Amino acid sequence: MRDFSRDHRWLSINTATVRKNRGAEQPLTAIIEACAKRGIRAISTWRDQVAAAGLPVISKLVKDHALELSGYCRGGMFPAFDAAGIKAAHDDNRRAVDEACELNAACLVLVVGALPGALAGKAIHKDIALSRTQVSDGIAELLEYSKANRMPLAIEPLHPMYAADRACINTMEQALDICDALDPGRSGALGVAVDVYHVWWDPKLEAQIQRAGRERLMAFHVCDWLTPTTDLLNDRGMMGDGVIDIPKIRGWMEDQGFAGYSEVEIFSSGNWWQRESAEVLDTCIARHRSAV
Amino acid sequence: MRDFSRDHRWLSINTATVRKNRGAEQPLTAIIEACAKRGIRAISTWRDQVAAAGLPVISKLVKDHALELSGYCRGGMFPAFDAAGIKAAHDDNRRAVDEACELNAACLVLVVGALPGALAGKAIHKDIALSRTQVSDGIAELLEYSKANRMPLAIEPLHPMYAADRACINTMEQALDICDALDPGRSGALGVAVDVYHVWWDPKLEAQIQRAGRERLMAFHVCDWLTPTTDLLNDRGMMGDGVIDIPKIRGWMEDQGFAGYSEVEIFSSGNWWQRESAEVLDTCIARHRSAV
């Protein structure tokens, strides 16, 4: 297992972690400059942040600083009420692949979607099995395009508390079943993003990481689970402040040959987003060394 | 599948659902009278509510009204930091069995516990595998006592969002693995309580209900998953107000021969606990007919 205690060579910052500075939205250009200044060598960005700054601007800035992208957030949201909705999602996902290619991302992360309308509080139906079929079909279709463009797709199983509104793929086992069905040859075109926040509770986690193996382990996201957790979405903790044994899970990943970045992704409306983003980045570096 | 649309013969009220009347704690005696008055034939009570009223008082009242107990809440909380903590939990669980016997409950529901200290916000360690071993050991030990007293134990898998602080048994598969290990003969002494709130998201739910079979399906709890959910513990919805396809899950239970009560268990600090409990009970009866 790699020793992270001496440097932050393998730290990546998901830019959502510092999207706010003292509560105010912060431009992606400023985030990138702040990361580069600290010797952070990788980031992962969100599409809306890139769009706000302009893709060419971000593409140039990333190249100028020789930054790597440990992932691009995000494609997915496949389920829809009708054929037009399915097609709109597919078109948007192809654009996400194009952007990920332009930024030379390691993978496009897929948050797959769930019950149509649920995110707005008005689910159109309750048939989660139907949504799961639409997800599998959607990934199959997108995979043709992403393969042609050599952009790996990383399915991110989301915590079961998001099953209604954000992602109906909720365990590693479920994600890997899709990988096995759509890419039985383990080509490297399809895999999983392992976010400790979503999967730490799973009694089958170690076994499923072993099952995934090197070809399917495409990203490793870290933060922490707080007790109590006061908000289902935006109360993630800094590594070391919660109950997740992160080094143990990283060890399982590395036992399979994973040698990529540990990407810090913290949504924290009440705490970290209220602080100076400089303090947040410095804390990420320190905790990467001590708690990841 | 039984037709619930015409009466509420198979409705049980978990007394937590109406533990508050317009926000004020309500005595269990008043809850029981209100249920009996409406022709509700079963309840499930919590130990603290029984203790506040006095076990002999509640026992007599239940008998006077010929009420059945679809379950008794709860035993469990097995993990502890040291041997004294483990022993204290065991002693308390034996008392819970005794109380369940006195009330002639169908089963003692087990909320198994998780990381010691986490419920108070100070987890003593992060080793969830250790907690899971302590849970399995604890159930094994309690099973000897409960069998001797002919009180079935029903393991309730809790939603993964409670894995840190309330229960580290989080899927039906995991609960049934314990049942298979400790009671391979399917004696009827050990099984599961299926609460749709905790398990609705699980892609393996139907298969695991089939695996459980009649002997292990000891209780069926209903409420609904709201979108958005604003609190991890106390924002459960009334049946029909959320995204869970409850009749589908009940159908899976009944296909295995389950013929017991549908127990309504709603924790709702912001909504239902703020209303007149008479309105809540009447709504439970109506929704039992239309949405369960």
Interface residues (C-beta under 8 A of the other chain):
Chain A: L115 A118 L119 G121 A123 K126 D127 I128 R132 H159 P160 M161 A163 A164 D165 C168 N170 T171 Q174 W200 W201 D202 P203 W225 T227 P228 T229 T230 L232 G242 V243 I244 D245
Chain B: L115 A118 L119 G121 A123 K126 D127 I128 R132 H159 P160 M161 A163 A164 D165 C168 N170 T171 Q174 W200 W201 D202 P203 W225 T227 P228 T229 T230 L232 G242 V243 I244 D245
